[in-house]
Amino acid sequence: MKKNYIDIGHKINPILGFLAMFITQDIVLKYFFSKKKIINNFSIPTNSSIILAPTHRSRWDGLILTMAMGRRVTNKDCRFMVTQSEMRGIQGWFLKRLGCFSINQLSPSLSALRYAIELIEKGEQLVVFPEGKINKYGKKLLLREGLYRLSLLAAKKTNLVFIVPIGIAYSQVSPKFRGKVTLCFGEPLQVDKNSNLSIKDFNETLNIRMLNAEKIALENVGR
């Protein structure tokens, strides 16, 4: 178990973290997109246990989210929960050292869940894509059930967890050079250790709030 835990969890390499932030935020995003906008219609709890739950339309999503909620804004890093396939090879080597970790979506291991709960308990910003994969055209998908279970387990440690729905939209379905991007924060959901929502009700509420946030983002990029 200890070896598996080490394989999953990995501290962010400070040098790689600095270089990645500089290259992505100060060069790539600055020059690739002509306009970047962040919309926050709801107050995001500070010094609270939070899980960020964004829509997933492009591989750019992680960079945009980091721009909006990364270390330069919140003094905290975004810790991404990703699929096992994304953690393979050279890409996986870098992602692990930038704070990402993998989880089996169909059958999450205890070590992965424990690591995720530990991050939440420490006040880290855990990012989970509820749709489970890139959903390029925004088709209606059944959200993964694991997020609610994870929230309940974390709430037993921290008493209260806020799940922040986020909509990310680009001016083109596939982001183009000098296009526009908008990120919109939706109304947070609260989960405490006594929450008795069904998984179905939780997922439906979260899905509605994610799509409402995305609708606002889409309007701001002209779609």
C-alpha positions as CSV (number, residue, x, y, z in Angstrom):
1,M,0.0,0.0,0.0
2,K,2.8,2.4,0.9
3,K,4.5,1.9,-2.5
4,N,1.2,2.4,-4.3
5,Y,0.6,5.6,-2.4
6,I,4.0,6.9,-3.4
7,D,3.3,6.1,-7.0
8,I,0.1,8.1,-6.9
9,G,1.1,11.1,-4.8
10,H,4.1,13.3,-5.8
11,K,5.2,16.7,-4.6
12,I,5.2,19.4,-7.2
13,N,8.7,20.0,-8.5
14,P,9.4,23.7,-7.8
15,I,11.7,24.2,-10.8
16,L,9.3,22.4,-13.2
17,G,6.4,24.2,-11.6
18,F,8.0,27.6,-12.2
19,L,9.0,26.9,-15.8
20,A,5.6,25.4,-16.6
21,M,3.8,28.5,-15.1
22,F,6.1,30.9,-17.0
23,I,5.8,29.1,-20.4
24,T,2.0,28.5,-20.2
25,Q,0.8,31.7,-18.6
26,D,3.3,34.3,-19.9
27,I,3.9,32.9,-23.4
28,V,1.5,30.3,-24.6
29,L,-1.8,31.7,-23.3
30,K,-0.8,35.3,-23.7
31,Y,-0.1,35.0,-27.4
32,F,-2.4,32.2,-28.4
33,F,-5.7,33.8,-27.3
34,S,-6.7,37.3,-28.2
35,K,-9.0,37.7,-25.2
36,K,-9.3,35.9,-21.9
37,K,-12.1,36.6,-19.5
38,I,-12.9,35.3,-16.0
39,I,-16.5,35.7,-14.7
40,N,-17.2,35.1,-11.0
41,N,-20.8,35.6,-10.1
42,F,-20.5,33.7,-6.8
43,S,-18.1,34.1,-3.9
44,I,-15.7,31.3,-3.8
45,P,-15.0,30.2,-0.2
46,T,-11.6,31.1,1.0
47,N,-9.7,28.8,3.4
48,S,-12.3,26.1,2.8
49,S,-12.1,22.6,1.4
50,I,-13.0,22.9,-2.2
51,I,-13.2,20.7,-5.3
52,L,-13.2,22.4,-8.7
53,A,-15.6,20.8,-11.2
54,P,-15.1,22.2,-14.7
55,T,-16.7,21.3,-18.0
56,H,-14.2,19.5,-20.3
57,R,-14.2,20.7,-23.9
58,S,-10.5,20.9,-24.8
59,R,-7.0,20.1,-23.7
60,W,-6.6,23.8,-23.0
61,D,-9.0,23.6,-20.1
62,G,-6.4,22.7,-17.5
63,L,-4.2,25.7,-18.5
64,I,-7.2,28.1,-18.5
65,L,-8.3,26.8,-15.1
66,T,-4.7,27.3,-13.7
67,M,-4.8,30.8,-15.0
68,A,-8.0,31.5,-13.1
69,M,-7.3,29.6,-9.9
70,G,-3.6,28.7,-9.9
71,R,-0.8,29.8,-7.6
72,R,-0.6,33.3,-8.9
73,V,-4.2,34.0,-8.0
74,T,-4.9,31.8,-4.9
75,N,-1.3,31.0,-3.7
76,K,-2.3,27.4,-4.2
77,D,-1.6,24.9,-7.0
78,C,-4.4,23.1,-8.8
79,R,-4.0,19.4,-8.2
80,F,-5.6,17.5,-11.2
81,M,-7.2,14.1,-10.9
82,V,-6.8,12.6,-14.4
83,T,-7.3,9.3,-16.2
84,Q,-4.7,6.6,-16.1
85,S,-4.0,6.9,-19.9
86,E,-2.9,10.6,-19.4
87,M,-0.2,9.5,-17.0
88,R,1.7,7.3,-19.3
89,G,5.1,8.0,-20.9
90,I,6.9,11.3,-21.0
91,Q,3.7,13.2,-20.6
92,G,2.9,11.3,-17.4
93,W,6.4,11.9,-16.0
94,F,5.9,15.7,-16.3
95,L,2.2,15.7,-15.2
96,K,3.1,13.7,-12.0
97,R,5.8,16.3,-11.1
98,L,3.3,19.1,-11.8
99,G,0.8,17.8,-9.2
100,C,-1.4,15.5,-11.3
101,F,-2.3,12.0,-10.2
102,S,-4.3,9.3,-11.9
103,I,-7.4,7.3,-10.9
104,N,-9.2,4.4,-12.4
105,Q,-12.7,5.9,-13.1
106,L,-14.5,2.6,-13.1
107,S,-12.9,1.2,-10.0
108,P,-11.0,3.8,-7.9
109,S,-8.3,2.3,-5.7
110,L,-8.3,3.0,-1.9
111,S,-4.9,4.6,-2.2
112,A,-6.0,7.1,-4.8
113,L,-9.1,8.0,-2.8
114,R,-7.1,8.4,0.3
115,Y,-4.6,10.7,-1.5
116,A,-7.4,12.8,-2.9
117,I,-9.0,13.2,0.5
118,E,-5.7,14.1,2.0
119,L,-5.3,16.9,-0.5
120,I,-8.7,18.2,0.3
121,E,-8.1,18.0,4.0
122,K,-4.9,20.0,3.6
123,G,-6.8,22.7,1.8
124,E,-5.3,22.0,-1.7
125,Q,-7.4,22.7,-4.8
126,L,-8.5,19.4,-6.2
127,V,-9.7,19.5,-9.8
128,V,-12.0,16.8,-11.0
129,F,-13.6,16.7,-14.5
130,P,-17.1,15.2,-13.7
131,E,-17.7,14.3,-17.4
132,G,-14.7,12.0,-17.2
133,K,-13.3,12.9,-20.6
134,I,-13.1,15.6,-23.2
135,N,-16.7,16.3,-24.3
136,K,-15.9,18.5,-27.3
137,Y,-19.4,19.3,-28.4
138,G,-21.0,19.4,-24.9
139,K,-23.2,16.3,-25.4
140,K,-25.2,15.4,-22.4
141,L,-23.2,12.8,-20.5
142,L,-23.9,10.9,-17.3
143,L,-21.6,12.4,-14.7
144,R,-19.3,10.0,-12.9
145,E,-20.6,8.9,-9.5
146,G,-17.2,9.0,-7.8
147,L,-17.2,12.8,-7.2
148,Y,-20.1,12.7,-4.7
149,R,-18.7,9.7,-2.9
150,L,-15.3,11.5,-2.7
151,S,-17.0,14.6,-1.4
152,L,-18.8,12.7,1.3
153,L,-15.6,10.9,2.5
154,A,-13.7,14.2,2.5
155,A,-16.6,16.0,4.4
156,K,-16.2,13.4,7.2
157,K,-12.6,14.7,7.7
158,T,-13.3,18.4,7.1
159,N,-17.0,18.8,8.1
160,L,-17.8,20.7,4.9
161,V,-16.7,20.6,1.2
162,F,-17.6,23.1,-1.5
163,I,-17.9,21.8,-5.0
164,V,-17.4,24.7,-7.5
165,P,-19.0,24.1,-10.9
166,I,-17.1,25.8,-13.7
167,G,-17.9,26.5,-17.3
168,I,-15.1,27.0,-19.9
169,A,-15.9,28.2,-23.4
170,Y,-13.9,29.0,-26.5
171,S,-15.0,31.2,-29.5
172,Q,-14.5,28.1,-31.7
173,V,-15.4,24.5,-30.9
174,S,-11.7,23.6,-31.4
175,P,-9.7,26.6,-30.0
176,K,-8.0,28.5,-32.7
177,F,-5.0,30.9,-32.7
178,R,-6.1,34.4,-31.6
179,G,-9.5,33.1,-30.5
180,K,-11.3,34.0,-27.3
181,V,-11.8,32.1,-24.1
182,T,-14.0,32.7,-21.1
183,L,-14.2,30.8,-17.7
184,C,-17.2,31.3,-15.5
185,F,-17.6,30.1,-11.9
186,G,-21.0,28.8,-11.0
187,E,-22.9,28.5,-7.7
188,P,-21.0,26.2,-5.4
189,L,-22.6,23.1,-3.9
190,Q,-22.1,22.3,-0.2
191,V,-21.6,18.7,1.0
192,D,-21.3,18.0,4.7
193,K,-20.9,14.8,6.6
194,N,-24.7,14.6,7.1
195,S,-25.6,15.2,3.5
196,N,-28.4,12.8,2.3
197,L,-28.7,13.7,-1.3
198,S,-28.8,10.7,-3.7
199,I,-26.1,10.4,-6.2
200,K,-28.6,11.1,-9.0
201,D,-29.9,14.3,-7.3
202,F,-26.3,15.5,-6.7
203,N,-25.2,14.8,-10.3
204,E,-28.3,16.5,-11.7
205,T,-27.8,19.6,-9.6
206,L,-24.1,19.8,-10.4
207,N,-24.7,19.2,-14.1
208,I,-27.2,22.1,-14.3
209,R,-24.9,24.5,-12.5
210,M,-22.0,23.5,-14.7
211,L,-24.0,24.0,-17.9
212,N,-25.5,27.3,-16.6
213,A,-21.9,28.6,-16.0
214,E,-20.9,27.3,-19.5
215,K,-23.9,29.1,-21.1
216,I,-22.7,32.4,-19.6
217,A,-19.1,31.7,-20.9
218,L,-20.4,30.8,-24.3
219,E,-22.4,34.0,-24.6
220,N,-19.2,36.0,-23.7
221,V,-17.2,34.4,-26.6
222,G,-20.0,34.9,-29.1
223,R,-21.5,31.4,-29.3
